[in-house]
Amino acid sequence: MTTKDKLKSRKFQVWIVWMILTIVSLFINDLPKETIFTYFGIISIIYIGSNAAQNIFMNGRNVNTGGKP
């Protein structure tokens, strides 16, 4: 999977939207910061975890060895 493909993935786009919402919440006092930061953390864990799982199961790569099988 190329970098261009990764940038087009829905997982990455969802993560970017949450990142933007999180940053915006720092400047707007009416937004529920605690809830936004909690869900941003959950979304980030799912994003990172699913990418690692995808590398392991789909490509046969070991994340701990730098992607070498």
mmCIF file of the C-alpha atoms, coordinates in Angstrom:
data_MODEL
# 
_entry.id   MODEL 
# 
loop_
_atom_site.group_PDB 
_atom_site.id 
_atom_site.type_symbol 
_atom_site.label_atom_id 
_atom_site.label_alt_id 
_atom_site.label_comp_id 
_atom_site.label_asym_id 
_atom_site.label_entity_id 
_atom_site.label_seq_id 
_atom_site.pdbx_PDB_ins_code 
_atom_site.Cartn_x 
_atom_site.Cartn_y 
_atom_site.Cartn_z 
_atom_site.occupancy 
_atom_site.B_iso_or_equiv 
_atom_site.pdbx_formal_charge 
_atom_site.auth_seq_id 
_atom_site.auth_comp_id 
_atom_site.auth_asym_id 
_atom_site.auth_atom_id 
_atom_site.pdbx_PDB_model_num 
ATOM 1  C CA . MET A 1 1  ? 0.000   0.000   0.000  1.00 0.00 ? 1  MET A CA 1 
ATOM 2  C CA . THR A 1 2  ? 1.466   3.324   -1.050 1.00 0.00 ? 2  THR A CA 1 
ATOM 3  C CA . THR A 1 3  ? 1.405   6.550   0.929  1.00 0.00 ? 3  THR A CA 1 
ATOM 4  C CA . LYS A 1 4  ? -1.167  7.956   -1.481 1.00 0.00 ? 4  LYS A CA 1 
ATOM 5  C CA . ASP A 1 5  ? -3.461  4.987   -0.790 1.00 0.00 ? 5  ASP A CA 1 
ATOM 6  C CA . LYS A 1 6  ? -3.036  5.445   2.958  1.00 0.00 ? 6  LYS A CA 1 
ATOM 7  C CA . LEU A 1 7  ? -3.983  9.128   2.703  1.00 0.00 ? 7  LEU A CA 1 
ATOM 8  C CA . LYS A 1 8  ? -7.173  8.141   0.873  1.00 0.00 ? 8  LYS A CA 1 
ATOM 9  C CA . SER A 1 9  ? -8.212  5.540   3.449  1.00 0.00 ? 9  SER A CA 1 
ATOM 10 C CA . ARG A 1 10 ? -11.386 6.136   5.429  1.00 0.00 ? 10 ARG A CA 1 
ATOM 11 C CA . LYS A 1 11 ? -9.637  5.280   8.703  1.00 0.00 ? 11 LYS A CA 1 
ATOM 12 C CA . PHE A 1 12 ? -7.100  8.042   8.163  1.00 0.00 ? 12 PHE A CA 1 
ATOM 13 C CA . GLN A 1 13 ? -9.764  10.550  7.102  1.00 0.00 ? 13 GLN A CA 1 
ATOM 14 C CA . VAL A 1 14 ? -11.836 9.819   10.217 1.00 0.00 ? 14 VAL A CA 1 
ATOM 15 C CA . TRP A 1 15 ? -8.737  10.264  12.372 1.00 0.00 ? 15 TRP A CA 1 
ATOM 16 C CA . ILE A 1 16 ? -7.954  13.620  10.684 1.00 0.00 ? 16 ILE A CA 1 
ATOM 17 C CA . VAL A 1 17 ? -11.516 14.864  11.308 1.00 0.00 ? 17 VAL A CA 1 
ATOM 18 C CA . TRP A 1 18 ? -11.226 13.947  14.998 1.00 0.00 ? 18 TRP A CA 1 
ATOM 19 C CA . MET A 1 19 ? -7.801  15.638  15.164 1.00 0.00 ? 19 MET A CA 1 
ATOM 20 C CA . ILE A 1 20 ? -9.271  18.838  13.712 1.00 0.00 ? 20 ILE A CA 1 
ATOM 21 C CA . LEU A 1 21 ? -12.263 18.687  16.069 1.00 0.00 ? 21 LEU A CA 1 
ATOM 22 C CA . THR A 1 22 ? -9.924  18.176  19.020 1.00 0.00 ? 22 THR A CA 1 
ATOM 23 C CA . ILE A 1 23 ? -7.752  21.142  18.070 1.00 0.00 ? 23 ILE A CA 1 
ATOM 24 C CA . VAL A 1 24 ? -10.815 23.356  17.464 1.00 0.00 ? 24 VAL A CA 1 
ATOM 25 C CA . SER A 1 25 ? -12.184 22.387  20.886 1.00 0.00 ? 25 SER A CA 1 
ATOM 26 C CA . LEU A 1 26 ? -9.123  23.941  22.512 1.00 0.00 ? 26 LEU A CA 1 
ATOM 27 C CA . PHE A 1 27 ? -10.190 27.363  21.236 1.00 0.00 ? 27 PHE A CA 1 
ATOM 28 C CA . ILE A 1 28 ? -13.987 27.158  21.592 1.00 0.00 ? 28 ILE A CA 1 
ATOM 29 C CA . ASN A 1 29 ? -15.167 27.094  25.192 1.00 0.00 ? 29 ASN A CA 1 
ATOM 30 C CA . ASP A 1 30 ? -18.695 25.806  24.457 1.00 0.00 ? 30 ASP A CA 1 
ATOM 31 C CA . LEU A 1 31 ? -17.510 22.413  23.184 1.00 0.00 ? 31 LEU A CA 1 
ATOM 32 C CA . PRO A 1 32 ? -17.319 19.479  25.646 1.00 0.00 ? 32 PRO A CA 1 
ATOM 33 C CA . LYS A 1 33 ? -13.532 19.074  25.752 1.00 0.00 ? 33 LYS A CA 1 
ATOM 34 C CA . GLU A 1 34 ? -13.491 16.031  28.044 1.00 0.00 ? 34 GLU A CA 1 
ATOM 35 C CA . THR A 1 35 ? -15.815 14.052  25.790 1.00 0.00 ? 35 THR A CA 1 
ATOM 36 C CA . ILE A 1 36 ? -13.978 15.080  22.612 1.00 0.00 ? 36 ILE A CA 1 
ATOM 37 C CA . PHE A 1 37 ? -10.574 14.142  24.056 1.00 0.00 ? 37 PHE A CA 1 
ATOM 38 C CA . THR A 1 38 ? -11.900 10.805  25.344 1.00 0.00 ? 38 THR A CA 1 
ATOM 39 C CA . TYR A 1 39 ? -13.320 9.836   21.968 1.00 0.00 ? 39 TYR A CA 1 
ATOM 40 C CA . PHE A 1 40 ? -10.240 11.144  20.143 1.00 0.00 ? 40 PHE A CA 1 
ATOM 41 C CA . GLY A 1 41 ? -8.118  8.835   22.280 1.00 0.00 ? 41 GLY A CA 1 
ATOM 42 C CA . ILE A 1 42 ? -10.368 5.874   21.522 1.00 0.00 ? 42 ILE A CA 1 
ATOM 43 C CA . ILE A 1 43 ? -10.396 6.656   17.794 1.00 0.00 ? 43 ILE A CA 1 
ATOM 44 C CA . SER A 1 44 ? -6.583  6.987   17.799 1.00 0.00 ? 44 SER A CA 1 
ATOM 45 C CA . ILE A 1 45 ? -6.123  3.644   19.563 1.00 0.00 ? 45 ILE A CA 1 
ATOM 46 C CA . ILE A 1 46 ? -8.463  1.937   17.115 1.00 0.00 ? 46 ILE A CA 1 
ATOM 47 C CA . TYR A 1 47 ? -6.703  3.587   14.146 1.00 0.00 ? 47 TYR A CA 1 
ATOM 48 C CA . ILE A 1 48 ? -3.209  2.635   15.276 1.00 0.00 ? 48 ILE A CA 1 
ATOM 49 C CA . GLY A 1 49 ? -4.288  -0.839  16.365 1.00 0.00 ? 49 GLY A CA 1 
ATOM 50 C CA . SER A 1 50 ? -6.109  -1.591  13.133 1.00 0.00 ? 50 SER A CA 1 
ATOM 51 C CA . ASN A 1 51 ? -3.118  -0.461  11.075 1.00 0.00 ? 51 ASN A CA 1 
ATOM 52 C CA . ALA A 1 52 ? -0.795  -2.726  13.059 1.00 0.00 ? 52 ALA A CA 1 
ATOM 53 C CA . ALA A 1 53 ? -3.239  -5.632  12.777 1.00 0.00 ? 53 ALA A CA 1 
ATOM 54 C CA . GLN A 1 54 ? -3.585  -5.031  9.053  1.00 0.00 ? 54 GLN A CA 1 
ATOM 55 C CA . ASN A 1 55 ? 0.196   -5.199  8.620  1.00 0.00 ? 55 ASN A CA 1 
ATOM 56 C CA . ILE A 1 56 ? 0.411   -8.418  10.606 1.00 0.00 ? 56 ILE A CA 1 
ATOM 57 C CA . PHE A 1 57 ? -2.531  -10.303 9.126  1.00 0.00 ? 57 PHE A CA 1 
ATOM 58 C CA . MET A 1 58 ? -2.733  -8.992  5.585  1.00 0.00 ? 58 MET A CA 1 
ATOM 59 C CA . ASN A 1 59 ? 0.930   -8.588  4.721  1.00 0.00 ? 59 ASN A CA 1 
ATOM 60 C CA . GLY A 1 60 ? 2.534   -11.148 7.002  1.00 0.00 ? 60 GLY A CA 1 
ATOM 61 C CA . ARG A 1 61 ? 4.742   -8.453  8.475  1.00 0.00 ? 61 ARG A CA 1 
ATOM 62 C CA . ASN A 1 62 ? 5.884   -8.235  12.049 1.00 0.00 ? 62 ASN A CA 1 
ATOM 63 C CA . VAL A 1 63 ? 5.460   -4.707  13.413 1.00 0.00 ? 63 VAL A CA 1 
ATOM 64 C CA . ASN A 1 64 ? 8.207   -5.228  16.024 1.00 0.00 ? 64 ASN A CA 1 
ATOM 65 C CA . THR A 1 65 ? 10.860  -6.026  13.414 1.00 0.00 ? 65 THR A CA 1 
ATOM 66 C CA . GLY A 1 66 ? 10.310  -2.989  11.244 1.00 0.00 ? 66 GLY A CA 1 
ATOM 67 C CA . GLY A 1 67 ? 7.977   -4.714  8.801  1.00 0.00 ? 67 GLY A CA 1 
ATOM 68 C CA . LYS A 1 68 ? 10.258  -7.643  7.966  1.00 0.00 ? 68 LYS A CA 1 
ATOM 69 C CA . PRO A 1 69 ? 8.482   -11.016 7.815  1.00 0.00 ? 69 PRO A CA 1 
# 
